[in-house]
Amino acid sequence: MEKLVIIIKHAEDEPEYCIEAMVMAVNASSSGLHPVVILQSKGASIAKKGFAREIVMPNLPSLEGLIERFIQSGGRLLVSTPALRIRDIRGEDLIEGAMVVNVGATMREIRDAKHVLAY
């Protein structure tokens, strides 16, 4: 199965980007792709417990619900170590299923991907 990496670098500043990216991630498996979501920069905040609940847009699905569906379906949600440090977010502050990764791991995911999308 081909890997699709989706990089999310926004949070409350661009809620549409976050939600659209997670819609793509949730639906990637049905397209024959293996999705991996990487949260960088402001996007790292999305993995903080309770944070995604606050990011909503009319007529779009719940970001929190999309993330839950993504993780439950076996999707990998990776969070950038530097982005967490900058925002003083610790591992115990993250939602269940989020994995903290360093720059090297992020680069390997991108290198091994057939497709990469950035939001």
C-alpha positions in Angstrom: 0.0 0.0 0.0 1.4 3.4 -0.9 2.1 5.8 1.9 0.5 9.3 2.0 2.0 11.8 4.4 -0.2 14.8 5.3 1.6 17.6 7.1 -0.5 20.0 9.2 1.2 23.3 10.2 -1.9 25.2 11.3 -4.4 25.1 14.2 -6.9 27.7 15.3 -5.3 30.2 12.9 -6.7 28.2 9.9 -9.3 25.8 11.1 -10.4 24.9 7.5 -6.9 23.6 6.7 -6.9 21.4 9.8 -10.3 19.9 9.1 -9.8 19.4 5.4 -6.4 17.7 6.0 -8.0 15.3 8.5 -10.9 14.6 6.0 -8.3 13.6 3.5 -6.5 11.5 6.1 -9.7 9.6 7.2 -10.6 8.9 3.6 -7.1 8.0 2.3 -7.4 4.3 3.3 -10.5 3.9 1.1 -8.4 5.2 -1.8 -5.8 2.5 -1.3 -3.3 4.7 0.6 -1.7 4.3 4.0 -2.1 7.7 5.6 0.3 9.3 8.1 -0.4 12.7 9.6 2.5 14.8 10.9 1.7 17.8 13.1 4.3 20.6 12.9 4.5 24.2 14.0 1.1 25.4 15.3 -0.4 22.1 14.1 1.3 20.3 17.1 -1.3 22.0 19.4 -4.1 19.9 17.7 -2.7 16.8 19.5 -3.1 18.4 23.0 -6.0 16.9 24.9 -9.2 19.0 24.4 -7.6 21.4 21.9 -9.2 20.0 18.7 -12.7 20.3 20.3 -12.3 24.0 20.0 -11.5 24.1 16.3 -14.9 24.1 14.5 -16.3 25.4 11.2 -19.9 25.5 10.1 -20.9 22.8 7.6 -17.7 20.8 8.2 -17.2 17.7 10.4 -15.7 17.9 13.9 -11.9 18.0 13.9 -11.9 16.1 17.2 -14.2 13.4 15.7 -12.0 13.1 12.6 -8.9 12.7 14.6 -10.6 10.0 16.7 -11.7 8.1 13.6 -8.3 8.4 12.0 -6.5 6.9 15.0 -9.1 4.2 15.6 -8.8 3.1 11.9 -5.0 2.6 12.4 -3.8 5.9 11.1 -0.6 7.3 12.6 -0.6 10.7 14.1 2.9 12.0 14.6 3.8 15.2 16.5 7.0 17.1 16.0 9.3 17.3 19.1 10.5 20.9 18.3 7.0 22.1 17.9 6.0 20.6 21.2 9.0 22.2 23.0 8.2 25.6 21.6 4.7 25.4 22.9 5.6 23.8 26.2 3.4 20.7 25.5 4.6 17.5 27.2 3.9 14.0 26.2 1.4 13.5 28.9 -0.6 16.4 27.6 -1.3 14.6 24.3 -4.3 12.7 23.2 -4.1 8.9 23.2 -2.6 7.6 19.9 -0.4 10.6 19.2 3.3 9.8 18.9 6.1 12.2 19.5 8.8 12.1 16.8 12.1 13.8 16.1 13.2 15.4 12.8 14.9 12.2 11.6 11.7 10.2 11.9 9.8 12.9 10.2 12.3 12.9 7.3 12.1 9.1 7.0 8.3 9.2 6.7 8.5 11.8 4.0 11.2 9.9 2.1 9.2 6.7 2.1 5.9 8.4 1.1 4.5 8.1 -2.4 2.6 11.3 -1.9 3.0 14.3 0.5 0.4 17.0 1.2 1.0 20.1 3.3 -1.6 22.2 4.9 
